[in-house]
């Protein structure tokens, strides 16, 4: 099998590639990434010399590049990690998110249809469901109505709808996974957990939106990539799969936990004005993938956060 992994130099994509390359020696992998963030180049260092791996620098919105790549490589499967993901940036520059997350996805699927690619998997997010009240015990299932709160999550929801329409209208074999907040090796320090680790180690101020009571569900990235692997090989075509970490925590509690583990001082915490439209709580139900595909997590938050801190300490 030959797979195209878009956005494969990013945090989750690079972890996915490393996992798959080590597991499937007889598969071929091509990664395309625009390398907008320079540090992403380092994420591929461990796999660049694999004989069944090839890297292409490019943007999924470049239709000519994508067509030429698909014509040349003759892929069996596309896994689309490529996306703009920073919520704050999406509030300032929504058009960039529409271009990459929606138009880019359409360009990829059009190429799949044109060149006979058998499978397209879309990496989505739990944020497409919107948020819940902090005291809610509800969890969103795959059948929940989409109510995105910001341009980022709205662009991902739009892409999901487009993917499902290509399944019904054109018969493209698609699947979608919607995952909770990831953390682990290779994550950029623009994200909460690596940012807190870095600033705590450097004794720098740690900014917290509002009062820090917002709740997120955390999953160690290894568990996420094993779920994607299962969906690719055993998932039902046309289906959506929620992937939950089952580890819901307040942002402020995550920060204080990290500070304690690295011997940081809570006096580093400073509270700032809340983000516009800031989602309160995320919670999704992943019984479908657990029961149908027999997926389970290897890491709880305690184990995962220790692994993450140790990785950042070794790679400072």
C-alpha positions in Angstrom: 0.0 0.0 0.0 1.2 3.5 -0.8 0.0 6.3 1.5 0.1 10.1 1.1 0.3 11.8 4.5 -0.5 15.5 4.2 0.8 17.8 7.0 3.0 14.9 8.0 5.8 17.1 9.4 3.4 18.5 12.0 3.0 17.2 15.6 0.4 14.5 15.1 1.3 13.7 11.5 5.0 13.1 12.4 4.1 10.8 15.3 1.7 8.9 12.9 4.4 8.5 10.3 7.0 7.2 12.8 4.5 4.7 14.2 3.3 3.5 10.8 6.8 3.3 9.3 8.0 1.1 12.1 4.9 -1.1 12.0 4.3 -1.5 8.2 7.6 -2.2 6.6 6.0 -3.2 3.3 4.0 0.0 2.9 5.3 3.1 1.1 4.8 6.6 2.6 5.0 10.0 0.9 4.7 13.1 3.2 3.8 16.5 1.8 4.1 19.5 4.1 4.5 23.3 3.5 6.9 23.6 6.5 5.4 26.9 7.4 6.8 26.4 10.9 10.6 25.8 10.6 10.7 23.6 13.7 8.6 21.0 11.9 11.6 20.0 9.8 13.1 18.5 13.0 10.0 16.3 13.5 11.0 14.1 10.5 14.7 13.6 11.4 14.1 10.1 12.7 12.4 8.8 9.5 14.1 10.7 6.7 16.4 7.8 5.9 13.8 5.1 5.7 13.9 3.5 2.3 10.0 3.5 2.0 9.6 7.2 2.9 9.7 10.3 0.7 9.3 13.9 1.7 7.8 16.6 -0.6 7.8 20.3 0.4 4.5 21.8 -0.9 1.1 23.1 -0.1 -2.1 21.1 -0.5 -3.8 24.3 -2.0 -1.4 24.1 -5.0 -3.6 22.2 -7.4 -0.9 21.8 -10.1 1.6 20.3 -7.6 -1.1 18.0 -6.1 -2.2 16.8 -9.6 1.4 16.1 -10.6 2.1 14.3 -7.4 -0.9 12.1 -7.6 -0.3 11.3 -11.3 3.3 10.3 -10.5 3.0 8.4 -7.3 -0.4 6.6 -7.8 -1.4 6.5 -4.1 -3.8 3.9 -2.6 -4.7 6.1 0.4 -4.6 9.7 1.6 -4.5 10.7 5.2 -5.1 14.4 5.6 -3.5 16.0 8.6 -2.8 19.3 6.8 -4.6 22.1 8.4 -4.3 25.5 10.0 -5.2 24.9 13.6 -4.4 27.9 15.9 -7.7 29.3 17.2 -6.3 32.7 18.0 -4.8 33.1 14.5 -8.1 32.0 13.0 -9.9 34.9 14.7 -7.4 37.3 13.2 -7.1 35.7 9.7 -10.1 33.4 9.0 -9.5 33.4 5.2 -6.3 31.5 5.6 -8.2 28.7 7.4 -10.9 28.5 4.8 -8.2 28.3 2.0 -6.2 25.5 3.7 -8.8 23.6 5.6 -11.7 23.7 3.2 -10.3 24.4 -0.3 -7.2 22.3 0.3 -9.3 19.3 1.4 -11.4 19.7 -1.8 -8.3 19.8 -4.0 -7.0 16.6 -2.4 -10.4 14.8 -2.9 -10.7 15.9 -6.5 -7.2 14.4 -7.1 -8.4 11.2 -5.4 -11.3 11.0 -7.8 -9.2 11.9 -10.9 -6.4 9.4 -10.2 -8.4 6.5 -8.7 -7.2 6.7 -5.1 -9.1 4.1 -3.1 -9.3 5.7 0.3 -9.4 9.2 1.9 -9.2 9.7 5.6 -9.9 13.1 7.1 -8.3 14.2 10.5 -10.9 16.4 12.2 -11.4 17.6 15.7 -13.8 17.4 18.6 -14.1 21.2 18.4 -16.6 20.9 15.5 -19.3 20.0 18.0 -18.8 23.2 19.9 -18.7 23.4 23.7 -20.7 22.4 26.7 -21.5 24.1 30.0 -18.8 23.5 32.6 -21.2 21.5 34.8 -22.6 19.4 31.9 -22.3 15.6 32.1 -23.1 15.2 28.4 -20.7 13.9 25.8 -21.1 14.4 22.1 -21.6 11.3 19.9 -20.8 11.1 16.2 -24.5 12.0 15.5 -24.4 15.3 17.4 -25.2 18.5 15.5 -22.1 20.5 14.6 -21.9 24.0 16.3 -18.4 25.3 15.9 -17.5 28.4 17.8 -14.6 30.0 15.9 -13.3 30.2 12.3 -10.9 27.3 12.9 -13.5 24.9 14.1 -16.0 26.1 11.5 -13.5 25.5 8.7 -12.9 21.9 10.0 -16.7 21.3 10.2 -17.0 22.6 6.7 -14.3 20.2 5.5 -16.0 17.3 7.3 -19.3 18.1 5.5 -17.5 18.3 2.2 -15.8 14.9 2.8 -19.1 13.2 3.5 -20.6 14.8 0.4 -17.9 13.3 -1.7 -18.8 9.9 -0.3 -22.5 10.2 -1.1 -22.2 12.1 -4.4 -19.1 10.6 -6.0 -18.6 7.3 -4.1 -15.2 8.3 -2.7 -14.3 5.9 0.1 -13.9 8.2 3.1 -13.6 8.1 6.9 -13.3 10.8 9.4 -11.8 10.8 12.9 -12.5 13.6 15.5 -10.1 13.6 18.4 -9.7 15.5 21.6 -6.7 17.6 22.6 -3.4 15.8 21.9 -0.1 16.1 23.7 3.3 14.4 23.5 6.6 14.4 21.6 7.2 16.9 18.8 4.4 19.3 19.8 5.0 22.9 19.1 5.3 25.3 22.1 2.4 27.2 20.7 0.2 24.6 22.4 -0.6 24.7 26.1 1.3 21.7 27.5 4.7 22.3 25.8 4.3 26.0 26.3 3.9 25.6 30.1 6.8 23.1 30.2 9.1 25.5 28.4 8.1 28.5 30.4 8.3 26.7 33.7 11.8 25.4 32.9 12.9 28.9 31.9 11.2 30.5 34.9 9.0 32.7 32.6 5.5 33.9 33.1 2.6 31.6 32.1 -0.4 33.3 30.8 -3.9 31.8 31.4 -7.0 32.9 29.6 -9.8 34.1 32.0 -9.8 32.1 35.2 -8.4 28.9 33.6 -11.6 26.9 34.4 -12.1 25.8 30.7 -12.1 22.0 30.5 -10.3 20.0 27.8 -10.1 16.2 27.2 -6.4 15.2 26.9 -5.1 12.2 24.9 -1.4 11.2 24.5 -0.6 11.3 20.8 0.5 7.6 20.6 -3.1 6.6 21.5 -4.5 8.9 18.8 -2.3 7.4 16.0 -3.2 3.8 17.0 -6.8 4.8 16.5 -6.1 6.2 13.1 -4.3 3.0 12.2 -7.4 1.0 13.2 -9.8 3.2 11.3 -7.6 2.9 8.1 -7.6 -0.9 8.3 -10.9 -1.8 9.9 -13.1 1.3 9.8 -16.4 1.3 7.9 -16.4 3.5 4.8 -18.5 6.6 5.2 -18.3 6.6 9.0 -17.1 9.1 11.6 -15.2 8.0 14.7 -14.7 10.0 17.8 -11.4 9.4 19.6 -11.5 10.5 23.3 -8.7 10.6 25.8 -11.2 10.2 28.7 -9.1 12.6 30.7 -11.0 15.8 31.2 -9.2 18.5 33.1 -9.4 22.2 33.8 -6.6 24.2 32.1 -5.5 25.6 35.4 -5.2 22.2 36.9 -3.0 21.0 33.9 -0.8 24.0 34.4 -0.4 23.4 38.1 0.3 19.7 37.6 3.1 20.5 35.2 4.6 23.1 37.5 4.6 20.5 40.3 6.3 17.9 38.2 9.1 20.2 37.0 9.5 22.0 40.4 8.1 25.2 39.0 6.6 28.0 41.0 2.8 28.8 40.8 3.7 32.5 41.1 4.6 32.2 37.4 0.9 32.0 36.5 -0.7 35.2 35.4 -4.3 35.6 34.3 -5.2 37.5 31.1 -8.4 38.7 29.3 -10.3 35.7 28.0 -10.3 34.8 24.3 -13.4 35.9 22.3 -15.9 33.0 22.0 -13.7 30.8 24.2 -15.2 27.3 24.4 -15.9 26.2 27.9 -15.8 22.4 27.9 -15.1 19.7 25.3 -16.4 16.1 25.9 -16.9 13.4 23.3 -18.1 9.8 23.5 -15.8 7.3 21.8 -17.7 4.1 22.5 -18.1 3.5 18.8 -14.4 3.0 18.0 -13.9 1.2 21.3 -16.7 -1.3 20.7 -16.6 -1.7 16.9 -12.9 -1.6 16.3 -11.7 -2.7 19.8 -9.6 0.4 20.3 -8.3 1.3 23.7 -5.8 3.7 25.3 -2.4 2.7 26.5 -1.7 6.0 28.4 -3.6 7.7 31.1 -2.8 11.4 31.8 -0.4 10.7 34.6 1.7 8.3 32.5 1.4 10.5 29.4 2.4 13.8 31.0 5.5 12.1 32.6 6.5 10.8 29.2 5.9 14.2 27.6 8.0 16.1 30.2 10.8 13.6 29.9 10.9 14.0 26.1 11.0 17.8 26.3 13.8 17.7 28.9 15.8 15.5 26.6 15.1 17.7 23.6 15.4 21.2 25.0 
